[in-house]
Amino acid sequence: MSPIMVGGDDSVKWAVDGDNVRETESRIFDPEKSGRKRLRHAGIDETDPGNFTVVIRLPKNSGERKAFLKLLTAETKRLTGQDGGKDAALTLELPIEDRRHNGSAPTSDQIRVNWKSSTSTSGTTGTPGTPKPTVKTGRPARSS
């Protein structure tokens, strides 16, 4: 199963794994020339029809956990009975679990989205799991 994992690490830390990747692109750039680097990462992981599984680790702090569950309940009630139109979305705020926030070890997989990658290699280039990535730093990457 391929996941995207997001969590705290005195900032925000993320990792994306794909098991049958067709293409990837990563671009680091500084459009305002401010010294702050921005990242754009995109890719395609081949899948068969299926579902996402979304896992959210609840806040460790009991007050924050209760507030999060209250918000989840309110959002669920708000969405219940809607026709499920194209704009229906569940929106939640979740405290970032890191040392600065709660004093404990960061939760590296606080939010996790899983999906099942396809086992078929049709439509992919090269060997599944070893795509030729494109890495950009504001200009095209060099070929190796």
N, CA, C and O atoms as CSV, one atom per row, in Angstrom:
chain,resi,resn,atom,element,x,y,z
A,1,MET,N,N,0.838,-1.160,0.000
A,1,MET,CA,C,0.000,0.000,0.000
A,1,MET,C,C,0.895,1.238,0.000
A,1,MET,O,O,1.906,1.255,0.702
A,2,SER,N,N,0.559,2.251,-0.750
A,2,SER,CA,C,1.340,3.471,-0.843
A,2,SER,C,C,0.759,4.539,0.068
A,2,SER,O,O,-0.448,4.780,0.036
A,3,PRO,N,N,1.595,5.190,0.885
A,3,PRO,CA,C,1.069,6.229,1.759
A,3,PRO,C,C,1.664,7.615,1.492
A,3,PRO,O,O,2.735,7.758,0.901
A,4,ILE,N,N,0.937,8.611,1.945
A,4,ILE,CA,C,1.460,9.947,2.185
A,4,ILE,C,C,1.366,10.114,3.694
A,4,ILE,O,O,0.304,9.893,4.276
A,5,MET,N,N,2.456,10.497,4.330
A,5,MET,CA,C,2.457,10.672,5.780
A,5,MET,C,C,2.855,12.103,6.095
A,5,MET,O,O,3.825,12.617,5.540
A,6,VAL,N,N,2.109,12.749,6.987
A,6,VAL,CA,C,2.389,14.115,7.395
A,6,VAL,C,C,2.361,14.157,8.907
A,6,VAL,O,O,1.468,13.583,9.531
A,7,GLY,N,N,3.331,14.833,9.501
A,7,GLY,CA,C,3.357,14.949,10.949
A,7,GLY,C,C,4.268,16.068,11.385
A,7,GLY,O,O,4.747,16.846,10.560
A,8,GLY,N,N,4.512,16.154,12.683
A,8,GLY,CA,C,5.337,17.205,13.243
A,8,GLY,C,C,6.768,16.761,13.430
A,8,GLY,O,O,7.041,15.571,13.583
A,9,ASP,N,N,7.686,17.717,13.418
A,9,ASP,CA,C,9.104,17.483,13.681
A,9,ASP,C,C,9.736,18.843,13.976
A,9,ASP,O,O,10.705,19.228,13.321
A,10,ASP,N,N,9.205,19.566,14.945
A,10,ASP,CA,C,9.551,20.957,15.215
A,10,ASP,C,C,9.223,21.843,14.024
A,10,ASP,O,O,9.611,23.011,14.000
A,11,SER,N,N,8.537,21.325,13.070
A,11,SER,CA,C,7.991,21.975,11.887
A,11,SER,C,C,6.962,20.997,11.350
A,11,SER,O,O,6.271,20.343,12.132
A,12,VAL,N,N,6.845,20.883,10.042
A,12,VAL,CA,C,6.003,19.854,9.436
A,12,VAL,C,C,6.904,18.972,8.596
A,12,VAL,O,O,7.732,19.460,7.828
A,13,LYS,N,N,6.736,17.687,8.748
A,13,LYS,CA,C,7.550,16.701,8.024
A,13,LYS,C,C,6.613,15.826,7.218
A,13,LYS,O,O,5.556,15.433,7.712
A,14,TRP,N,N,6.983,15.513,5.979
A,14,TRP,CA,C,6.146,14.655,5.164
A,14,TRP,C,C,6.985,13.673,4.378
A,14,TRP,O,O,8.176,13.885,4.147
A,15,ALA,N,N,6.339,12.591,3.971
A,15,ALA,CA,C,6.960,11.579,3.121
A,15,ALA,C,C,5.872,10.999,2.230
A,15,ALA,O,O,4.732,10.823,2.658
A,16,VAL,N,N,6.233,10.708,0.997
A,16,VAL,CA,C,5.308,10.107,0.049
A,16,VAL,C,C,5.987,8.879,-0.536
A,16,VAL,O,O,7.126,8.948,-0.999
A,17,ASP,N,N,5.283,7.759,-0.512
A,17,ASP,CA,C,5.789,6.529,-1.120
A,17,ASP,C,C,4.817,6.086,-2.196
A,17,ASP,O,O,3.604,6.120,-1.984
A,18,GLY,N,N,5.317,5.680,-3.324
A,18,GLY,CA,C,4.502,5.107,-4.382
A,18,GLY,C,C,5.109,3.789,-4.809
A,18,GLY,O,O,6.333,3.662,-4.866
A,19,ASP,N,N,4.286,2.814,-5.107
A,19,ASP,CA,C,4.783,1.489,-5.462
A,19,ASP,C,C,4.806,1.217,-6.959
A,19,ASP,O,O,5.415,0.238,-7.390
A,20,ASN,N,N,4.156,2.063,-7.767
A,20,ASN,CA,C,4.128,1.871,-9.221
A,20,ASN,C,C,4.060,3.251,-9.877
A,20,ASN,O,O,3.081,3.596,-10.539
A,21,VAL,N,N,5.115,4.023,-9.678
A,21,VAL,CA,C,5.146,5.428,-10.060
A,21,VAL,C,C,5.451,5.585,-11.540
A,21,VAL,O,O,6.409,5.014,-12.062
A,22,ARG,N,N,4.608,6.374,-12.207
A,22,ARG,CA,C,4.790,6.662,-13.626
A,22,ARG,C,C,5.676,7.888,-13.821
A,22,ARG,O,O,6.563,7.886,-14.674
A,23,GLU,N,N,5.436,8.942,-13.025
A,23,GLU,CA,C,6.245,10.144,-13.176
A,23,GLU,C,C,6.252,10.931,-11.882
A,23,GLU,O,O,5.331,10.832,-11.071
A,24,THR,N,N,7.311,11.720,-11.698
A,24,THR,CA,C,7.409,12.605,-10.545
A,24,THR,C,C,8.025,13.925,-10.980
A,24,THR,O,O,8.705,14.012,-12.002
A,25,GLU,N,N,7.769,14.934,-10.186
A,25,GLU,CA,C,8.404,16.229,-10.398
A,25,GLU,C,C,8.569,16.888,-9.041
A,25,GLU,O,O,7.631,16.930,-8.244
A,26,SER,N,N,9.747,17.397,-8.782
A,26,SER,CA,C,10.002,18.195,-7.587
A,26,SER,C,C,10.674,19.480,-8.033
A,26,SER,O,O,11.591,19.472,-8.854
A,27,ARG,N,N,10.200,20.580,-7.477
A,27,ARG,CA,C,10.767,21.866,-7.849
A,27,ARG,C,C,10.947,22.697,-6.596
A,27,ARG,O,O,9.994,22.923,-5.850
A,28,ILE,N,N,12.165,23.151,-6.365
A,28,ILE,CA,C,12.475,24.058,-5.275
A,28,ILE,C,C,12.746,25.411,-5.905
A,28,ILE,O,O,13.537,25.526,-6.841
A,29,PHE,N,N,12.084,26.432,-5.383
A,29,PHE,CA,C,12.248,27.753,-5.983
A,29,PHE,C,C,12.052,28.849,-4.944
A,29,PHE,O,O,11.534,28.604,-3.854
A,30,ASP,N,N,12.467,30.045,-5.290
A,30,ASP,CA,C,12.364,31.221,-4.422
A,30,ASP,C,C,11.841,32.371,-5.276
A,30,ASP,O,O,12.620,33.220,-5.711
A,31,PRO,N,N,10.520,32.411,-5.523
A,31,PRO,CA,C,9.978,33.402,-6.451
A,31,PRO,C,C,10.149,34.845,-5.998
A,31,PRO,O,O,10.267,35.737,-6.837
A,32,GLU,N,N,10.165,35.097,-4.696
A,32,GLU,CA,C,10.300,36.474,-4.201
A,32,GLU,C,C,11.753,36.850,-3.941
A,32,GLU,O,O,12.032,37.966,-3.503
A,33,LYS,N,N,12.684,35.932,-4.205
A,33,LYS,CA,C,14.109,36.158,-3.936
A,33,LYS,C,C,14.327,36.579,-2.486
A,33,LYS,O,O,15.148,37.449,-2.196
A,34,SER,N,N,13.576,35.945,-1.577
A,34,SER,CA,C,13.619,36.299,-0.160
A,34,SER,C,C,14.536,35.396,0.656
A,34,SER,O,O,14.784,35.658,1.833
A,35,GLY,N,N,15.034,34.341,0.037
A,35,GLY,CA,C,15.828,33.365,0.765
A,35,GLY,C,C,14.983,32.226,1.323
A,35,GLY,O,O,15.522,31.224,1.793
A,36,ARG,N,N,13.659,32.377,1.272
A,36,ARG,CA,C,12.755,31.304,1.708
A,36,ARG,C,C,12.514,30.374,0.534
A,36,ARG,O,O,12.060,30.809,-0.525
A,37,LYS,N,N,12.811,29.118,0.712
A,37,LYS,CA,C,12.623,28.156,-0.368
A,37,LYS,C,C,11.216,27.604,-0.338
A,37,LYS,O,O,10.680,27.310,0.730
A,38,ARG,N,N,10.611,27.459,-1.515
A,38,ARG,CA,C,9.300,26.834,-1.667
A,38,ARG,C,C,9.503,25.524,-2.413
A,38,ARG,O,O,10.451,25.380,-3.185
A,39,LEU,N,N,8.610,24.571,-2.179
A,39,LEU,CA,C,8.693,23.266,-2.832
A,39,LEU,C,C,7.363,22.945,-3.474
A,39,LEU,O,O,6.304,23.146,-2.881
A,40,ARG,N,N,7.430,22.447,-4.685
A,40,ARG,CA,C,6.261,21.888,-5.376
A,40,ARG,C,C,6.654,20.473,-5.751
A,40,ARG,O,O,7.625,20.258,-6.476
A,41,HIS,N,N,5.887,19.502,-5.248
A,41,HIS,CA,C,6.170,18.098,-5.561
A,41,HIS,C,C,4.895,17.471,-6.104
A,41,HIS,O,O,3.824,17.635,-5.519
A,42,ALA,N,N,5.001,16.768,-7.198
A,42,ALA,CA,C,3.842,16.114,-7.809
A,42,ALA,C,C,4.282,14.775,-8.380
A,42,ALA,O,O,5.462,14.566,-8.660
A,43,GLY,N,N,3.334,13.881,-8.550
A,43,GLY,CA,C,3.645,12.593,-9.141
A,43,GLY,C,C,2.385,11.818,-9.451
A,43,GLY,O,O,1.283,12.208,-9.065
A,44,ILE,N,N,2.564,10.719,-10.152
A,44,ILE,CA,C,1.459,9.828,-10.492
A,44,ILE,C,C,1.867,8.416,-10.107
A,44,ILE,O,O,2.899,7.910,-10.548
A,45,ASP,N,N,1.041,7.788,-9.277
A,45,ASP,CA,C,1.231,6.388,-8.902
A,45,ASP,C,C,0.093,5.615,-9.549
A,45,ASP,O,O,-1.075,5.891,-9.274
A,46,GLU,N,N,0.412,4.665,-10.395
A,46,GLU,CA,C,-0.610,3.878,-11.086
A,46,GLU,C,C,-1.448,3.102,-10.075
A,46,GLU,O,O,-0.905,2.459,-9.176
A,47,THR,N,N,-2.763,3.162,-10.222
A,47,THR,CA,C,-3.661,2.439,-9.320
A,47,THR,C,C,-4.728,1.730,-10.134
A,47,THR,O,O,-5.002,2.091,-11.279
A,48,ASP,N,N,-5.315,0.733,-9.536
A,48,ASP,CA,C,-6.526,0.111,-10.058
A,48,ASP,C,C,-7.677,0.810,-9.345
A,48,ASP,O,O,-7.438,1.526,-8.373
A,49,PRO,N,N,-8.920,0.625,-9.795
A,49,PRO,CA,C,-10.037,1.238,-9.065
A,49,PRO,C,C,-9.993,0.834,-7.592
A,49,PRO,O,O,-9.737,-0.325,-7.266
A,50,GLY,N,N,-10.241,1.788,-6.719
A,50,GLY,CA,C,-10.179,1.502,-5.287
A,50,GLY,C,C,-10.495,2.732,-4.477
A,50,GLY,O,O,-11.139,3.660,-4.967
A,51,ASN,N,N,-10.047,2.746,-3.244
A,51,ASN,CA,C,-10.360,3.819,-2.315
A,51,ASN,C,C,-9.108,4.346,-1.641
A,51,ASN,O,O,-8.081,3.669,-1.581
A,52,PHE,N,N,-9.214,5.581,-1.131
A,52,PHE,CA,C,-8.223,6.111,-0.208
A,52,PHE,C,C,-8.627,5.666,1.189
A,52,PHE,O,O,-9.815,5.573,1.496
A,53,THR,N,N,-7.651,5.396,2.024
A,53,THR,CA,C,-7.881,5.194,3.449
A,53,THR,C,C,-7.180,6.347,4.151
A,53,THR,O,O,-5.965,6.501,4.032
A,54,VAL,N,N,-7.940,7.158,4.885
A,54,VAL,CA,C,-7.393,8.321,5.577
A,54,VAL,C,C,-7.337,8.005,7.065
A,54,VAL,O,O,-8.351,7.671,7.678
A,55,VAL,N,N,-6.131,8.113,7.645
A,55,VAL,CA,C,-5.928,7.847,9.063
A,55,VAL,C,C,-5.439,9.136,9.707
A,55,VAL,O,O,-4.456,9.725,9.258
A,56,ILE,N,N,-6.122,9.574,10.758
A,56,ILE,CA,C,-5.721,10.770,11.503
A,56,ILE,C,C,-5.486,10.350,12.948
A,56,ILE,O,O,-6.400,9.874,13.620
A,57,ARG,N,N,-4.262,10.528,13.419
A,57,ARG,CA,C,-3.973,10.237,14.825
A,57,ARG,C,C,-4.533,11.386,15.662
A,57,ARG,O,O,-4.273,12.556,15.378
A,58,LEU,N,N,-5.288,11.048,16.678
A,58,LEU,CA,C,-5.909,12.066,17.515
A,58,LEU,C,C,-4.854,12.797,18.348
A,58,LEU,O,O,-3.833,12.212,18.708
A,59,PRO,N,N,-5.098,14.074,18.654
A,59,PRO,CA,C,-4.148,14.821,19.484
A,59,PRO,C,C,-3.894,14.127,20.815
A,59,PRO,O,O,-4.801,13.534,21.399
A,60,LYS,N,N,-2.657,14.204,21.289
A,60,LYS,CA,C,-2.292,13.576,22.564
A,60,LYS,C,C,-2.899,14.332,23.738
A,60,LYS,O,O,-3.272,13.727,24.744
A,61,ASN,N,N,-3.000,15.653,23.613
A,61,ASN,CA,C,-3.574,16.481,24.661
A,61,ASN,C,C,-5.077,16.246,24.723
A,61,ASN,O,O,-5.761,16.363,23.706
A,62,SER,N,N,-5.606,15.911,25.911
A,62,SER,CA,C,-7.018,15.534,26.016
A,62,SER,C,C,-7.951,16.687,25.636
A,62,SER,O,O,-8.991,16.442,25.025
A,63,GLY,N,N,-7.620,17.917,25.971
A,63,GLY,CA,C,-8.461,19.054,25.590
A,63,GLY,C,C,-8.501,19.244,24.086
A,63,GLY,O,O,-9.560,19.491,23.508
A,64,GLU,N,N,-7.343,19.129,23.457
A,64,GLU,CA,C,-7.285,19.257,21.997
A,64,GLU,C,C,-7.993,18.094,21.319
A,64,GLU,O,O,-8.633,18.272,20.283
A,65,ARG,N,N,-7.880,16.904,21.897
A,65,ARG,CA,C,-8.562,15.731,21.341
A,65,ARG,C,C,-10.074,15.942,21.373
A,65,ARG,O,O,-10.764,15.676,20.388
A,66,LYS,N,N,-10.586,16.420,22.510
A,66,LYS,CA,C,-12.017,16.685,22.624
A,66,LYS,C,C,-12.467,17.754,21.639
A,66,LYS,O,O,-13.518,17.619,21.014
A,67,ALA,N,N,-11.672,18.827,21.495
A,67,ALA,CA,C,-12.027,19.900,20.555
A,67,ALA,C,C,-12.035,19.383,19.117
A,67,ALA,O,O,-12.903,19.750,18.325
A,68,PHE,N,N,-11.065,18.532,18.783
A,68,PHE,CA,C,-11.009,17.971,17.431
A,68,PHE,C,C,-12.224,17.090,17.168
A,68,PHE,O,O,-12.852,17.195,16.114
A,69,LEU,N,N,-12.556,16.226,18.116
A,69,LEU,CA,C,-13.713,15.338,17.935
A,69,LEU,C,C,-15.020,16.127,17.880
A,69,LEU,O,O,-15.942,15.743,17.160
A,70,LYS,N,N,-15.109,17.220,18.629
A,70,LYS,CA,C,-16.290,18.091,18.570
A,70,LYS,C,C,-16.413,18.715,17.182
A,70,LYS,O,O,-17.504,18.772,16.616
A,71,LEU,N,N,-15.285,19.184,16.637
A,71,LEU,CA,C,-15.283,19.752,15.283
A,71,LEU,C,C,-15.658,18.693,14.255
A,71,LEU,O,O,-16.435,18.971,13.341
A,72,LEU,N,N,-15.120,17.483,14.389
A,72,LEU,CA,C,-15.448,16.386,13.477
A,72,LEU,C,C,-16.949,16.080,13.522
A,72,LEU,O,O,-17.574,15.882,12.480
A,73,THR,N,N,-17.515,16.041,14.706
A,73,THR,CA,C,-18.950,15.782,14.861
A,73,THR,C,C,-19.768,16.894,14.208
A,73,THR,O,O,-20.751,16.620,13.519
A,74,ALA,N,N,-19.365,18.148,14.424
A,74,ALA,CA,C,-20.090,19.284,13.835
A,74,ALA,C,C,-20.015,19.242,12.304
A,74,ALA,O,O,-21.012,19.497,11.629
A,75,GLU,N,N,-18.858,18.927,11.766
A,75,GLU,CA,C,-18.699,18.846,10.312
A,75,GLU,C,C,-19.525,17.696,9.738
A,75,GLU,O,O,-20.127,17.828,8.673
A,76,THR,N,N,-19.549,16.577,10.444
A,76,THR,CA,C,-20.345,15.435,9.986
A,76,THR,C,C,-21.820,15.798,9.955
A,76,THR,O,O,-22.520,15.481,8.993
A,77,LYS,N,N,-22.300,16.467,11.009
A,77,LYS,CA,C,-23.704,16.899,11.052
A,77,LYS,C,C,-23.997,17.889,9.927
A,77,LYS,O,O,-25.049,17.817,9.292
A,78,ARG,N,N,-23.060,18.819,9.679
A,78,ARG,CA,C,-23.245,19.805,8.618
A,78,ARG,C,C,-23.379,19.130,7.263
A,78,ARG,O,O,-24.197,19.543,6.440
A,79,LEU,N,N,-22.591,18.107,7.027
A,79,LEU,CA,C,-22.587,17.444,5.726
A,79,LEU,C,C,-23.699,16.414,5.569
A,79,LEU,O,O,-24.066,16.068,4.446
A,80,THR,N,N,-24.244,15.916,6.692
A,80,THR,CA,C,-25.325,14.932,6.626
A,80,THR,C,C,-26.550,15.568,5.978
A,80,THR,O,O,-26.989,16.648,6.375
A,81,GLY,N,N,-27.084,14.896,4.994
A,81,GLY,CA,C,-28.268,15.408,4.317
A,81,GLY,C,C,-27.956,16.261,3.108
A,81,GLY,O,O,-28.853,16.555,2.318
A,82,GLN,N,N,-26.682,16.675,2.939
A,82,GLN,CA,C,-26.342,17.397,1.711
A,82,GLN,C,C,-26.380,16.418,0.555
A,82,GLN,O,O,-26.237,15.210,0.740
A,83,ASP,N,N,-26.575,16.954,-0.643
A,83,ASP,CA,C,-26.705,16.083,-1.809
A,83,ASP,C,C,-25.365,15.530,-2.291
A,83,ASP,O,O,-25.321,14.799,-3.281
A,84,GLY,N,N,-24.275,15.869,-1.607
A,84,GLY,CA,C,-22.973,15.354,-2.029
A,84,GLY,C,C,-22.492,15.981,-3.311
A,84,GLY,O,O,-21.747,15.363,-4.072
A,85,GLY,N,N,-22.915,17.209,-3.557
A,85,GLY,CA,C,-22.507,17.919,-4.765
A,85,GLY,C,C,-21.006,18.062,-4.861
A,85,GLY,O,O,-20.272,17.684,-3.947
A,86,LYS,N,N,-20.558,18.608,-5.968
A,86,LYS,CA,C,-19.121,18.665,-6.237
A,86,LYS,C,C,-18.350,19.515,-5.230
A,86,LYS,O,O,-17.132,19.373,-5.113
A,87,ASP,N,N,-19.034,20.390,-4.507
A,87,ASP,CA,C,-18.343,21.252,-3.556
A,87,ASP,C,C,-18.370,20.723,-2.127
A,87,ASP,O,O,-17.831,21.371,-1.230
A,88,ALA,N,N,-18.980,19.570,-1.893
A,88,ALA,CA,C,-19.041,19.020,-0.541
A,88,ALA,C,C,-17.638,18.592,-0.111
A,88,ALA,O,O,-16.969,17.832,-0.811
A,89,ALA,N,N,-17.202,19.090,1.047
A,89,ALA,CA,C,-15.873,18.757,1.547
A,89,ALA,C,C,-15.875,18.785,3.066
A,89,ALA,O,O,-16.547,19.613,3.681
A,90,LEU,N,N,-15.138,17.895,3.652
A,90,LEU,CA,C,-14.951,17.837,5.093
A,90,LEU,C,C,-13.683,18.629,5.406
A,90,LEU,O,O,-12.608,18.295,4.908
A,91,THR,N,N,-13.798,19.668,6.221
A,91,THR,CA,C,-12.661,20.520,6.548
A,91,THR,C,C,-12.448,20.502,8.054
A,91,THR,O,O,-13.370,20.780,8.821
A,92,LEU,N,N,-11.230,20.175,8.475
A,92,LEU,CA,C,-10.900,20.072,9.897
A,92,LEU,C,C,-9.586,20.782,10.182
A,92,LEU,O,O,-8.719,20.859,9.311
A,93,GLU,N,N,-9.435,21.294,11.381
A,93,GLU,CA,C,-8.152,21.807,11.851
A,93,GLU,C,C,-7.624,20.838,12.889
A,93,GLU,O,O,-8.355,20.400,13.778
A,94,LEU,N,N,-6.330,20.504,12.766
A,94,LEU,CA,C,-5.699,19.523,13.641
A,94,LEU,C,C,-4.390,20.122,14.136
A,94,LEU,O,O,-3.555,20.508,13.318
A,95,PRO,N,N,-4.179,20.214,15.467
A,95,PRO,CA,C,-2.908,20.748,15.958
A,95,PRO,C,C,-1.741,19.894,15.470
A,95,PRO,O,O,-1.831,18.667,15.442
A,96,ILE,N,N,-0.650,20.547,15.089
A,96,ILE,CA,C,0.557,19.830,14.671
A,96,ILE,C,C,1.224,19.277,15.922
A,96,ILE,O,O,1.565,20.029,16.835
A,97,GLU,N,N,1.406,17.979,15.963
A,97,GLU,CA,C,2.017,17.319,17.114
A,97,GLU,C,C,3.537,17.349,16.959
A,97,GLU,O,O,4.114,16.562,16.208
A,98,ASP,N,N,4.174,18.270,17.683
A,98,ASP,CA,C,5.632,18.341,17.666
A,98,ASP,C,C,6.121,18.738,19.055
A,98,ASP,O,O,5.318,18.996,19.951
A,99,ARG,N,N,7.433,18.787,19.228
A,99,ARG,CA,C,8.001,19.094,20.547
A,99,ARG,C,C,7.594,20.482,21.028
A,99,ARG,O,O,7.293,20.663,22.207
A,100,ARG,N,N,7.583,21.461,20.128
A,100,ARG,CA,C,7.239,22.826,20.534
A,100,ARG,C,C,5.784,22.920,20.971
A,100,ARG,O,O,5.445,23.719,21.843
A,101,HIS,N,N,4.923,22.104,20.366
A,101,HIS,CA,C,3.492,22.200,20.644
A,101,HIS,C,C,3.106,21.481,21.929
A,101,HIS,O,O,2.396,22.037,22.767
A,102,ASN,N,N,3.570,20.256,22.083
A,102,ASN,CA,C,3.095,19.486,23.239
A,102,ASN,C,C,4.222,18.929,24.106
A,102,ASN,O,O,3.954,18.210,25.069
A,103,GLY,N,N,5.464,19.243,23.789
A,103,GLY,CA,C,6.582,18.826,24.617
A,103,GLY,C,C,6.964,17.364,24.514
A,103,GLY,O,O,7.912,16.925,25.165
A,104,SER,N,N,6.247,16.609,23.711
A,104,SER,CA,C,6.569,15.194,23.589
A,104,SER,C,C,7.173,14.920,22.209
A,104,SER,O,O,7.319,15.824,21.386
A,105,ALA,N,N,7.509,13.682,21.986
A,105,ALA,CA,C,8.080,13.292,20.701
A,105,ALA,C,C,7.090,13.604,19.571
A,105,ALA,O,O,5.882,13.448,19.750
A,106,PRO,N,N,7.587,14.039,18.420
A,106,PRO,CA,C,6.685,14.344,17.304
A,106,PRO,C,C,5.953,13.106,16.808
A,106,PRO,O,O,6.425,11.980,16.968
A,107,THR,N,N,4.803,13.331,16.207
A,107,THR,CA,C,4.019,12.263,15.600
A,107,THR,C,C,4.275,12.332,14.099
A,107,THR,O,O,3.667,13.150,13.407
A,108,SER,N,N,5.168,11.483,13.585
A,108,SER,CA,C,5.596,11.597,12.191
A,108,SER,C,C,4.519,11.194,11.195
A,108,SER,O,O,4.541,11.637,10.047
A,109,ASP,N,N,3.590,10.369,11.618
A,109,ASP,CA,C,2.521,9.950,10.710
A,109,ASP,C,C,1.168,10.379,11.263
A,109,ASP,O,O,0.234,9.581,11.337
A,110,GLN,N,N,1.074,11.635,11.647
A,110,GLN,CA,C,-0.137,12.171,12.258
A,110,GLN,C,C,-1.327,12.083,11.301
A,110,GLN,O,O,-2.443,11.770,11.715
A,111,ILE,N,N,-1.082,12.357,10.039
A,111,ILE,CA,C,-2.097,12.199,8.994
A,111,ILE,C,C,-1.502,11.253,7.963
A,111,ILE,O,O,-0.370,11.439,7.515
A,112,ARG,N,N,-2.261,10.254,7.595
A,112,ARG,CA,C,-1.767,9.265,6.633
A,112,ARG,C,C,-2.875,8.976,5.635
A,112,ARG,O,O,-4.016,8.716,6.015
A,113,VAL,N,N,-2.528,9.022,4.357
A,113,VAL,CA,C,-3.461,8.670,3.294
A,113,VAL,C,C,-2.855,7.483,2.558
A,113,VAL,O,O,-1.761,7.585,2.003
A,114,ASN,N,N,-3.559,6.366,2.554
A,114,ASN,CA,C,-3.095,5.147,1.891
A,114,ASN,C,C,-3.929,4.869,0.647
A,114,ASN,O,O,-5.095,5.256,0.572
A,115,TRP,N,N,-3.326,4.200,-0.323
A,115,TRP,CA,C,-4.032,3.688,-1.492
A,115,TRP,C,C,-3.275,2.466,-1.981
A,115,TRP,O,O,-2.097,2.288,-1.673
A,116,LYS,N,N,-3.954,1.635,-2.738
A,116,LYS,CA,C,-3.328,0.422,-3.276
A,116,LYS,C,C,-2.810,0.731,-4.674
A,116,LYS,O,O,-3.579,1.069,-5.574
A,117,SER,N,N,-1.501,0.611,-4.843
A,117,SER,CA,C,-0.899,0.809,-6.158
A,117,SER,C,C,-1.224,-0.374,-7.058
A,117,SER,O,O,-1.389,-1.500,-6.588
A,118,SER,N,N,-1.315,-0.111,-8.344
A,118,SER,CA,C,-1.564,-1.163,-9.315
A,118,SER,C,C,-0.356,-2.087,-9.398
A,118,SER,O,O,0.782,-1.649,-9.229
A,119,THR,N,N,-0.605,-3.350,-9.655
A,119,THR,CA,C,0.493,-4.289,-9.886
A,119,THR,C,C,0.814,-4.396,-11.362
A,119,THR,O,O,1.792,-5.039,-11.743
A,120,SER,N,N,-0.009,-3.765,-12.201
A,120,SER,CA,C,0.204,-3.780,-13.646
A,120,SER,C,C,1.266,-2.762,-14.017
A,120,SER,O,O,1.376,-1.711,-13.385
A,121,THR,N,N,2.054,-3.075,-15.048
A,121,THR,CA,C,3.054,-2.125,-15.511
A,121,THR,C,C,2.625,-1.425,-16.788
A,121,THR,O,O,3.404,-0.655,-17.351
A,122,SER,N,N,1.397,-1.671,-17.266
A,122,SER,CA,C,0.964,-0.994,-18.481
A,122,SER,C,C,0.825,0.489,-18.222
A,122,SER,O,O,0.279,0.898,-17.197
A,123,GLY,N,N,1.314,1.293,-19.140
A,123,GLY,CA,C,1.229,2.734,-19.006
A,123,GLY,C,C,2.388,3.341,-18.239
A,123,GLY,O,O,2.486,4.564,-18.146
A,124,THR,N,N,3.273,2.512,-17.684
A,124,THR,CA,C,4.419,3.051,-16.971
A,124,THR,C,C,5.633,2.971,-17.867
A,124,THR,O,O,5.662,2.214,-18.837
A,125,THR,N,N,6.625,3.756,-17.533
A,125,THR,CA,C,7.881,3.702,-18.269
A,125,THR,C,C,8.936,3.149,-17.340
A,125,THR,O,O,9.069,3.609,-16.206
A,126,GLY,N,N,9.678,2.180,-17.799
A,126,GLY,CA,C,10.714,1.590,-16.972
A,126,GLY,C,C,10.147,0.572,-16.005
A,126,GLY,O,O,9.019,0.104,-16.160
A,127,THR,N,N,10.942,0.239,-15.011
A,127,THR,CA,C,10.563,-0.746,-14.009
A,127,THR,C,C,9.694,-0.096,-12.954
A,127,THR,O,O,10.038,0.980,-12.465
A,128,PRO,N,N,8.554,-0.722,-12.575
A,128,PRO,CA,C,7.718,-0.138,-11.532
A,128,PRO,C,C,8.526,0.139,-10.275
A,128,PRO,O,O,9.374,-0.663,-9.884
A,129,GLY,N,N,8.263,1.264,-9.651
A,129,GLY,CA,C,8.951,1.633,-8.428
A,129,GLY,C,C,10.252,2.372,-8.660
A,129,GLY,O,O,10.843,2.871,-7.703
A,130,THR,N,N,10.725,2.461,-9.909
A,130,THR,CA,C,11.960,3.181,-10.185
A,130,THR,C,C,11.741,4.160,-11.337
A,130,THR,O,O,12.334,4.003,-12.404
A,131,PRO,N,N,10.885,5.178,-11.127
A,131,PRO,CA,C,10.637,6.135,-12.194
A,131,PRO,C,C,11.844,7.034,-12.391
A,131,PRO,O,O,12.695,7.154,-11.510
A,132,LYS,N,N,11.909,7.659,-13.547
A,132,LYS,CA,C,12.938,8.652,-13.773
A,132,LYS,C,C,12.387,9.981,-13.253
A,132,LYS,O,O,11.541,10.595,-13.904
A,133,PRO,N,N,12.863,10.433,-12.077
A,133,PRO,CA,C,12.309,11.649,-11.502
A,133,PRO,C,C,12.825,12.893,-12.203
A,133,PRO,O,O,13.889,12.894,-12.823
A,134,THR,N,N,12.046,13.934,-12.085
A,134,THR,CA,C,12.457,15.241,-12.547
A,134,THR,C,C,12.641,16.094,-11.311
A,134,THR,O,O,11.696,16.284,-10.545
A,135,VAL,N,N,13.834,16.610,-11.102
A,135,VAL,CA,C,14.102,17.471,-9.966
A,135,VAL,C,C,14.469,18.830,-10.507
A,135,VAL,O,O,15.396,18.955,-11.308
A,136,LYS,N,N,13.747,19.855,-10.076
A,136,LYS,CA,C,13.983,21.205,-10.574
A,136,LYS,C,C,14.368,22.103,-9.422
A,136,LYS,O,O,13.832,21.973,-8.322
A,137,THR,N,N,15.284,23.004,-9.662
A,137,THR,CA,C,15.666,24.000,-8.674
A,137,THR,C,C,15.511,25.383,-9.301
A,137,THR,O,O,16.423,26.207,-9.236
A,138,GLY,N,N,14.361,25.630,-9.903
A,138,GLY,CA,C,14.120,26.899,-10.539
A,138,GLY,C,C,14.487,26.892,-12.017
A,138,GLY,O,O,14.115,27.801,-12.759
A,139,ARG,N,N,15.209,25.877,-12.439
A,139,ARG,CA,C,15.549,25.692,-13.863
A,139,ARG,C,C,15.574,24.198,-14.134
A,139,ARG,O,O,15.642,23.414,-13.188
A,140,PRO,N,N,15.523,23.777,-15.387
A,140,PRO,CA,C,15.464,22.336,-15.688
A,140,PRO,C,C,16.625,21.562,-15.080
A,140,PRO,O,O,17.754,22.049,-15.022
A,141,ALA,N,N,16.329,20.359,-14.633
A,141,ALA,CA,C,17.357,19.496,-14.048
A,141,ALA,C,C,18.271,18.961,-15.136
A,141,ALA,O,O,17.872,18.800,-16.290
A,142,ARG,N,N,19.504,18.691,-14.741
A,142,ARG,CA,C,20.447,18.081,-15.669
A,142,ARG,C,C,20.191,16.599,-15.776
A,142,ARG,O,O,19.815,15.960,-14.793
A,143,SER,N,N,20.388,16.043,-16.950
A,143,SER,CA,C,20.268,14.596,-17.130
A,143,SER,C,C,21.545,13.954,-16.635
A,143,SER,O,O,22.632,14.501,-16.817
A,144,SER,N,N,21.418,12.792,-16.006
A,144,SER,CA,C,22.622,12.108,-15.534
A,144,SER,C,C,22.934,10.912,-16.370
A,144,SER,O,O,23.917,10.218,-16.112
